[in-house]
Amino acid sequence: MKDIKTVCGNFYEIIGKFPEVRYVGDPILRQETEDVSLEEGYKIGKRLGEVLMRYRGEVGYGRGFAAPQIGEGEVGICDFRR
């Protein structure tokens, strides 16, 4: 098992590599989302997928992101399935 210093150090390293990812305490995570057009939803979904795949490539896990978790105030979700 890794010690807490290693785990925390890794977490801060990941935060630096993914500035668009929002964590507990960020106000955008509590805001009500807005509906968007199909075209805008596609753009958000594409961005969510790109961030998720980069995140998975770096940390080795991750199941999905919702739009607010990457700073978007609109409805959108992306998950990873094999």
Buried (B, 14 or more C-beta within 10 A) or exposed (E): EEEEEEEEEEEEEEEEEBEBBBEEEEEBEEEEBEEBEEEBBEBBBEBBBEBBEBBEEEBEEBEEBBBBBBBBEBBBEBEBEE
